[in-house]
Amino acid sequence: MNDLKHVAIIMDGNGRWAKKRKKPRTFGHDAGAKKLIEITKEAASKGIKYLTLYAFSTENWKRDKSEIDFLMKLLSKFLKKELKTLTKNDIQFRVIGDISKFSDELQKAINTTIEKTKNNKKMTQILAINYGSQDEIARAVNKITKEKITKEDIELTLDTKDFCDVDLLIRTGGEMRLSNFLLWQSAYAELFFTKTLWPDFSLKEFDDIIENFKQRERRYGGI
């Protein structure tokens, strides 16, 4: 049975979920944030060590300004609400991505949540915000001054240097691509794609995927 330490999730389908209900996209994002908290608590109860959630990509800046503004406000609101959940469940909060693009107020809220949860031990929730894997790798390489760069050099300068590689990557919403998410860290991850839109992603489906993962044969390029 496979050991499961790190789960990564591309939380896709919020906008389509809202459209199906004749609601604005923002309604879907709000529902998605609630689902994030629910899945985080379930992951912690399963003994998963790291849970990385793709919340806002480097490409998401192309969206309408009104939607971006809402997402920034939602993130700020989420951090304040999430702090109670993280503290109660002994979960540490971390981020990957370039947060320097965010407002000073939002950066402060992010860093405050990181600081207040830094001693929590049960699980680490990692939010990928203003994150793109290609951008991450480029930033990592630019930090290295050696002439001959090794795989280990890059790994030690990635945003995820403190975490293990991804074991299981789940994408909701029906699309079958990685969308510039943890490309390096998912080299040997088991991939699951579900048509379920993120706000409808149930704890049962999450648990079923985990059980499926545990039964898979992982050879890492071997026979």
Summary of the structure (lengths in Angstrom):
residues: 223
radius of gyration: 17.3
end to end distance: 17.4
largest distance: 55.8
contacts: 694
relative contact order: 0.20
helix: 47%
strand: 16%
